Structures are given as C-alpha cells and as structure tokens.
C-alpha cells in the first residue's frame, strides 16, 4: 500500500487517546493497572498496522481487509479508553498509598512454591518431550533445524500430556513465576542467604523446566523476570511519574531485546544483527502482519466461526461445522491464505473479528477490558497494605502476549485469572505505619514527606 486509507486518521487519533489515558491510569494506580498495560501493549504492537499490512511479502491484502482492520482497531481503542475513563473515576474516589515495606513471601508460600517447582521439574523430566530434549536436544542447538525440532516437540507434548498435567504445569509455572519476581525484589533490597538461595532455586528450576520444552520465549521471560527486580529495586510512583514510566518501559524493552538476541544466537545460530532485526519484527511487525491476515480470510474465504473454536460454545450451540479445521484459528488462517500450515498467532482484536466481525470485536474487547477493570479494582483495594511492584513487573512481562494472542490465552495461559488473586495471599502482612509517617495520598498525587506541608 502506497497511501493510507481515510480510516487511518481516526485510528491514529483513537490510538493517541488510548496511550494518553493508559499513562494517566498508570499514574493514578501507581503503575499497577493491568488495563493500562494491556492498552499500551496493544497500541505499541498494532500502532504501525499499515506498515505491517504492507510487509506481508507475496501475500496481497485487499483494501477492504485493511479498512476492516483499521475500523476494528478504532472500535477496540475506544472501548478500552472508555473503561480506562471509568477506572480513573473510581481511582479518584479512593486512596492509593505507596507501600513502605517491600513484598516478602510468607514461610508457608515458600514451601508451596518449592513443592510446585519440584513437581513441575519431575513432570518435565519424565515427559516424552523432556526425555527427548535431555537426550538429543543439544544436538539441534545452533543450527537451522532447531525450529523444525521445536515444532515437532510442541505437537508431541500436546498429544502425550493429559489435560490435568497441562493445567498443573500452567498453574505451577505462573505461581513460581510471580514468586521468583517477589524473591528478586526481596534480594535486591535486602541481602539475605535464605532469600538468595530461594531466588537461585526458582530461577534455575523454572529456566530448566522451560528449557526442556525446547522453547526460546519462556526461557527469555524467566531470565527477564530474574533481572527486572535489580533494574528497578525501588517501586515508586511519586515525582516525575511520566518520565519514570518511559525510562522503565525503555529499559524493559531493551532487556527483552538483548535476551531475545542471545536466545536466537545460541539456539538457531543467527548472526547478532539478524537476530536483533528479527526481535524487533517479532515485537512490532509480526503481530500486525498476522492480524491483518484474519481480516482477509474472514468472512471472504471462510465464514465467521461464532466462537466455535471454543469447545463449550460448540457443544452448547451445535456449530461443529464452524470449528477450525486444524483445531485453532491460527492454522486455518495461515493455510487458507498461504497454503501452508503454521501458527499465525494474532491479536485478540483479530481473533474476535474471526468470531463475528465487528460484533465479535466489540464483544471480545468488552470482555477483556471488563476483566482487566475488575482485576484493577481488586488490586487497588489491597494496594495500601502491600507492595505491588512485583505484580506490575509480572504484568509487563506479558508485553508480547497481550498484543499477539486471543483473549482467553492472555487470561488463562498467562495466568491473569490466577496471579493477581493469589499474589496478596503469598505476602507477609505489611506492618502498620508508625505515627508521623507519610499519610495516604489521593490517586495520582505524590505523597507528602513526613513533617512537610501537604
């Protein structure tokens, strides 16, 4: 495409509003707003959609498909913005304080997390995939056949693990993941032998469990989770919040990029410059490119699925004929448009379009935004008694998930249904603030120093 369609102006205006409100929400909720982080990630990954649509190579998209995509993004941005305005209104009515004490795991939860990690390691080592990787995995590292082996092992894992084992692994990973971040924050602020041993155990154990799945991304995120607490040892939201947020976001993206480049170098033998370019494309171009494809396939090449990719919906409404041929929408989209089967993962906006067009986009965005809004309200009521810095880091580590995955994948596989609700149960109670300490401040205001006029 050489020129931008008329809808581009509306999309960029809606995007600007979305980003401004997201930054305002992060300020008001002291950096712990899942709704704002999801909105920022979606806007960042799909903001250059017209460049991404034009970079599909031999696959040509129609003007109508690009226009559908643009209008769908406008609708999604507006819905997310409305929910953030509602969130800001609630935030101004309450008080959100900055926790004086860093987050710290209780003794009971340290034991629970250790047991979960050991169980996860046992499951991985005894599984078909884990056994293969331990015996032959290293032979494929650093070569062009790494990705072919990885794809084969993903299919083997899906076929050989029971549903119970898959659910256990998902819950265990998410629980250990947030515990790892909390332990890192503890260690970054206060050096203790027990905390250091737990931190090393969580990091090494979780990285090893992910490595036996023969996937790069999960290992990168474990290492990023281990490093983030030391990049930001103090989680504050006072002072120049806007500047602090930008610096943190830039440092976070740089960290992910460096780890991604290193993973591509060691696993696939990519040159450093090629790996860096691929990582940038993976963050900012590929999500847009694959999302574009859904608007070309549905409904011109395939009828809307009306959420038939979800088994309960298929069974309840008897729409088996609309079920994806390959089991997932991403496989259908790739095959119908290119003739090859691969996972054309896309944003929740594109997945929602495949369900029911503009109605699907509205339903999917309202559902996701409503879920994030509920999580933020739940968190804000407990923020005054706990340090929420580790929880914010956990949200940010889903950067590539929120803009490149279906709604239920974000909620279920990334653990958003679980982590925010067990996080506060994992922490030691915060001691009461002594007399003369800084008083709670209203949302979006910097706390007044003790003894200074507010």
C-alpha positions in Angstrom: 0.0 0.0 0.0 1.4 3.4 -1.0 -1.2 5.6 0.5 -3.1 5.5 3.8 -6.8 4.9 3.7 -9.2 7.6 5.2 -9.7 5.5 8.3 -6.1 5.9 9.2 -6.7 9.4 10.7 -9.4 8.0 13.0 -7.2 5.1 14.0 -4.2 7.3 15.0 -6.5 9.8 16.9 -8.0 6.9 18.8 -4.5 5.4 19.4 -3.3 8.8 20.8 -6.2 8.9 23.2 -5.6 5.3 24.2 -2.0 5.9 25.0 -2.6 9.1 26.9 -5.3 7.5 29.1 -3.1 4.5 29.7 -0.3 6.7 31.0 -2.8 8.6 33.2 -4.1 5.3 34.6 -0.6 4.0 35.3 0.0 7.3 37.3 -3.3 7.1 39.2 -2.9 3.4 40.0 0.8 3.7 40.9 2.0 1.7 37.9 -0.2 -1.3 38.7 -3.1 -1.1 36.2 -3.5 -4.2 34.1 -6.0 -2.4 31.9 -3.5 0.4 31.1 -0.6 -2.0 30.5 -2.8 -4.2 28.1 -3.8 -1.0 26.3 -0.2 0.2 25.9 0.9 -3.1 24.7 -1.9 -3.4 22.1 -1.3 0.2 20.9 2.5 -0.4 20.7 2.3 -3.7 18.8 -0.5 -2.7 16.4 0.1 1.0 16.1 2.0 0.7 12.8 -0.6 -1.6 11.3 -0.4 -0.1 7.9 3.3 -0.8 7.6 2.7 -4.3 8.9 -0.1 -5.0 6.4 2.2 -3.8 3.6 5.1 -6.1 4.7 3.4 -9.4 4.1 5.5 -10.1 1.0 3.8 -12.3 -1.6 0.5 -12.3 0.3 -1.5 -9.4 -1.0 -4.3 -8.0 1.1 -7.4 -6.3 -0.3 -8.2 -2.7 0.6 -11.4 -3.8 2.2 -9.5 -6.1 4.6 -7.1 -3.3 5.6 -10.1 -1.0 6.2 -11.8 -3.6 8.3 -8.7 -3.9 10.4 -8.4 -0.2 10.9 -12.1 0.2 11.9 -11.8 -2.7 14.3 -8.8 -1.1 16.0 -10.7 2.2 16.3 -13.5 0.3 18.0 -11.2 -1.6 20.3 -9.2 1.6 21.2 -12.4 3.5 22.0 -13.8 0.6 24.2 -10.5 0.3 26.1 -10.4 4.1 26.5 -14.0 4.1 28.0 -13.1 1.5 30.5 -9.9 3.5 31.5 -12.0 6.6 32.0 -14.3 4.6 34.3 -11.2 3.3 36.1 -9.9 6.8 36.6 -13.2 8.0 38.0 -13.1 5.2 40.6 -9.4 5.8 41.4 -10.1 9.5 42.2 -12.7 8.5 44.8 -10.4 6.3 46.8 -6.9 6.5 48.3 -4.0 4.5 46.9 -0.9 4.5 49.1 2.7 3.6 48.4 3.6 0.6 50.5 6.6 1.3 52.8 7.7 -2.4 53.2 8.9 -4.5 50.2 6.9 -7.6 49.2 8.1 -10.7 51.0 6.8 -14.3 50.7 5.4 -16.0 53.8 7.2 -19.1 55.0 4.2 -21.2 54.0 4.1 -20.0 50.5 7.9 -20.5 50.1 7.2 -24.2 50.8 4.2 -24.3 48.5 6.2 -22.7 45.6 9.2 -25.1 46.2 6.8 -28.1 46.0 5.2 -26.8 42.8 8.5 -26.3 41.2 9.8 -29.7 42.1 6.6 -31.2 40.8 6.9 -29.3 37.5 10.5 -30.5 37.1 9.6 -34.1 37.7 6.8 -33.8 35.2 9.0 -32.2 32.6 11.9 -34.7 33.0 9.6 -37.7 32.8 7.5 -36.5 29.8 8.1 -37.6 26.3 9.3 -34.2 25.3 11.6 -33.7 28.3 13.2 -37.1 27.8 13.9 -36.4 24.1 15.4 -32.9 24.9 17.6 -34.3 27.7 19.0 -37.0 25.4 19.1 -35.3 22.0 18.1 -31.6 22.3 21.6 -30.2 22.4 22.5 -31.7 19.0 20.0 -29.4 17.3 21.1 -26.2 19.0 22.8 -23.6 16.9 21.6 -24.9 13.6 18.8 -24.4 11.1 16.9 -27.5 12.2 16.2 -26.1 15.7 12.8 -24.7 14.7 11.7 -27.9 12.9 12.5 -30.0 16.0 10.8 -27.5 18.3 7.6 -27.5 16.2 7.5 -31.3 16.2 8.0 -31.4 20.0 5.2 -29.0 20.6 2.8 -31.4 18.8 4.3 -34.3 20.7 3.7 -32.5 24.0 0.1 -31.7 23.2 -0.6 -35.4 22.3 1.1 -37.0 25.2 0.3 -34.8 28.2 -3.1 -35.2 29.9 -5.4 -32.3 30.5 -4.7 -32.5 34.2 -0.9 -32.4 33.6 -1.3 -29.4 31.3 -3.3 -27.5 33.9 -1.0 -28.4 36.7 2.0 -27.2 34.6 0.3 -23.9 33.8 -0.6 -23.2 37.4 2.8 -24.2 38.7 4.7 -22.0 36.2 2.6 -18.9 36.9 2.9 -19.4 40.7 6.6 -19.9 40.6 7.0 -17.1 38.2 5.4 -14.4 40.5 7.3 -15.9 43.5 10.6 -15.5 41.5 9.9 -11.8 41.0 9.0 -11.3 44.7 12.2 -13.1 45.8 14.2 -11.0 43.4 12.7 -7.8 44.8 13.5 -9.0 48.3 17.1 -9.8 47.4 17.6 -6.5 45.5 16.6 -4.5 48.6 17.9 -6.7 51.4 20.6 -9.3 51.0 19.7 -12.5 52.9 21.1 -16.0 52.5 17.7 -17.8 52.5 16.2 -15.3 50.1 19.3 -15.7 47.8 19.1 -19.5 47.8 15.3 -19.4 47.0 15.9 -16.9 44.2 18.6 -19.1 42.6 16.4 -22.2 43.0 13.4 -20.5 41.5 15.4 -19.1 38.6 17.4 -22.2 37.8 14.5 -24.6 38.3 12.0 -22.6 36.2 14.5 -21.9 33.4 15.4 -25.6 33.3 11.7 -26.6 33.2 11.2 -24.2 30.3 14.3 -25.3 28.5 13.1 -29.0 28.5 10.1 -27.8 26.5 12.6 -26.7 23.8 11.1 -23.2 23.5 13.1 -19.9 23.5 10.4 -17.5 24.6 9.6 -19.0 28.1 13.3 -19.1 29.0 13.8 -15.5 27.9 10.9 -14.4 30.2 12.3 -16.3 33.2 15.7 -14.6 32.8 13.9 -11.2 32.3 11.8 -11.8 35.5 15.0 -12.6 37.4 16.7 -9.4 36.1 13.9 -6.9 36.4 13.9 -6.5 40.2 17.6 -5.5 40.1 16.8 -2.9 37.3 14.1 -1.4 39.4 14.8 -2.1 43.1 12.5 0.6 44.3 9.0 0.6 43.0 7.7 4.2 43.5 5.1 6.2 41.7 5.8 9.7 43.1 7.7 12.5 41.4 8.1 12.5 37.6 5.9 9.5 37.0 5.7 10.1 33.3 9.5 10.2 32.8 10.0 7.2 35.2 7.4 5.2 33.3 9.1 5.9 29.9 12.6 5.0 31.3 11.3 1.8 32.8 9.5 0.8 29.6 12.6 1.5 27.5 14.8 -0.4 29.9 12.4 -3.3 29.9 12.2 -3.5 26.1 16.0 -3.3 25.8 16.3 -6.1 28.3 13.9 -8.3 26.4 15.6 -7.5 23.1 19.1 -8.4 24.4 17.8 -11.7 25.9 15.9 -12.4 22.6 19.0 -11.8 20.5 21.1 -14.1 22.8 18.4 -16.9 22.6 18.4 -16.7 18.8 22.2 -16.8 18.6 22.5 -19.8 20.8 19.5 -21.9 19.6 19.4 -21.1 15.9 22.9 -19.8 15.2 21.6 -16.4 13.9 24.1 -13.6 13.4 23.7 -10.8 16.0 22.5 -8.2 13.6 19.9 -10.6 12.0 18.7 -11.7 15.5 18.3 -8.1 16.5 16.2 -7.3 13.4 14.1 -10.4 14.0 13.4 -9.5 17.6 12.2 -6.0 16.6 10.0 -7.5 13.9 8.6 -10.1 16.4 7.6 -7.3 18.7 6.3 -4.6 16.3 5.7 -6.1 12.8 4.7 -9.7 13.1 1.7 -9.2 15.4 0.4 -6.7 12.9 1.1 -8.8 9.9 -0.6 -11.9 11.2 -3.6 -9.9 12.5 -4.1 -8.4 9.0 -4.5 -11.9 7.6 -7.6 -12.6 9.7 -9.4 -9.7 8.1 -8.7 -11.1 4.6 -9.8 -14.6 5.5 -13.0 -13.8 7.4 -15.6 -13.7 6.0 -14.4 -13.7 2.4 -12.6 -17.0 2.4 -14.2 -18.6 5.4 -17.4 -17.8 7.3 -17.3 -16.3 10.8 -16.8 -19.0 13.4 -19.1 -17.5 16.1 -16.7 -18.7 18.8 -16.8 -22.3 17.6 -13.1 -22.6 18.4 -14.2 -22.9 22.0 -15.4 -26.4 22.8 -18.2 -25.4 25.3 -19.7 -23.0 22.7 -19.6 -25.7 20.0 -21.3 -28.2 22.2 -23.9 -25.8 23.6 -25.0 -24.3 20.3 -24.3 -27.2 17.9 -22.0 -25.4 15.5 -19.4 -28.1 14.9 -19.3 -27.2 11.2 -17.7 -23.9 12.0 -14.9 -25.4 14.2 -11.4 -24.7 12.9 -10.1 -27.5 10.6 -6.7 -27.6 12.3 -8.1 -27.1 15.8 -7.0 -23.5 16.1 -7.9 -20.4 14.1 -4.3 -19.5 13.5 -3.8 -22.7 11.5 -6.8 -22.1 9.3 -5.8 -18.5 8.6 -2.3 -19.5 7.6 -3.5 -22.4 5.3 -6.3 -20.5 3.6 -4.2 -17.5 2.8 -0.8 -19.0 2.1 -1.3 -22.8 1.5 1.0 -23.7 4.4 0.1 -24.7 7.9 1.7 -22.8 10.8 0.5 -20.8 13.8 -0.4 -17.3 12.5 -1.0 -16.0 16.1 -2.7 -12.7 16.2 -4.1 -10.0 18.5 -7.3 -10.5 20.4 -8.8 -7.9 18.0 -8.2 -10.2 15.0 -9.3 -13.3 16.8 -12.5 -11.5 17.8 -13.1 -10.4 14.2 -12.8 -14.1 13.1 -15.6 -14.9 15.6 -18.3 -12.5 14.5 -16.9 -9.5 12.6 -17.4 -6.0 14.2 -19.8 -7.5 16.8 -17.1 -10.0 17.7 -14.5 -7.2 18.1 -16.9 -5.3 20.4 -17.7 -8.4 22.5 -14.1 -9.6 22.8 -12.8 -6.1 23.7 -15.6 -5.5 26.3 -14.9 -8.9 27.9 -11.1 -8.4 28.1 -11.4 -4.7 29.2 -14.1 -5.7 31.8 -11.8 -8.5 33.2 -8.9 -6.1 33.5 -11.1 -3.4 35.1 -12.2 -6.0 37.7 -8.6 -7.1 38.4 -7.5 -3.4 38.9 -10.4 -2.7 41.3 -9.5 -5.8 43.2 -5.8 -4.8 43.3 -6.5 -1.1 44.3 -8.4 -2.2 47.4 -5.3 -4.0 48.7 -2.6 -1.8 47.4 -2.3 0.2 50.6 -1.3 -2.9 52.6 1.2 -4.4 50.2 3.9 -3.6 47.7 2.5 -4.1 44.2 5.8 -3.6 42.4 6.3 -7.3 41.7 2.8 -7.6 40.4 3.4 -4.7 38.0 6.6 -6.4 36.7 4.6 -9.6 36.1 2.0 -7.7 34.0 4.8 -6.0 31.9 6.4 -9.4 31.2 3.3 -10.2 29.2 4.1 -7.5 26.6 4.2 -9.7 23.6 1.2 -11.8 24.8 -1.4 -9.0 25.1 -0.9 -7.7 21.6 -0.4 -11.1 19.9 -2.9 -13.5 21.5 -6.5 -14.3 21.9 -8.4 -13.1 25.0 -8.6 -16.5 26.7 -5.0 -17.2 26.0 -4.0 -14.0 27.7 -6.2 -14.7 30.7 -5.6 -18.5 31.1 -2.1 -19.3 29.7 -0.5 -16.1 31.1 -2.1 -16.7 34.5 -4.1 -13.4 34.7 -7.0 -15.4 36.2 -4.8 -16.7 39.0 -1.8 -14.5 39.8 -3.5 -11.2 40.8 -5.8 -13.1 43.2 -3.1 -15.2 44.9 -0.4 -12.6 45.0 -1.6 -10.9 48.1 -2.1 -14.2 49.9 1.6 -15.0 49.2 2.9 -12.0 51.0 3.6 -11.3 54.7 1.2 -8.7 56.1 2.5 -5.1 56.0 3.2 -3.7 59.4 1.2 -0.7 60.5 2.8 2.7 59.6 4.3 4.4 62.7 2.9 7.7 63.8 4.3 10.7 61.9 4.7 8.6 58.7 3.5 9.9 55.4 -0.2 10.0 55.1 -2.1 8.2 52.3 -2.4 10.3 49.2 -5.2 10.6 46.7 -4.8 8.7 43.4 -2.4 10.4 41.1 -0.8 12.7 43.8 2.7 12.4 45.2 2.9 11.6 48.9 3.8 14.4 51.2 7.0 14.0 53.1 6.8 13.5 56.9 6.7 16.8 58.7 6.3 18.8 55.4 3.1 20.6 54.4 0.9 18.6 52.1 
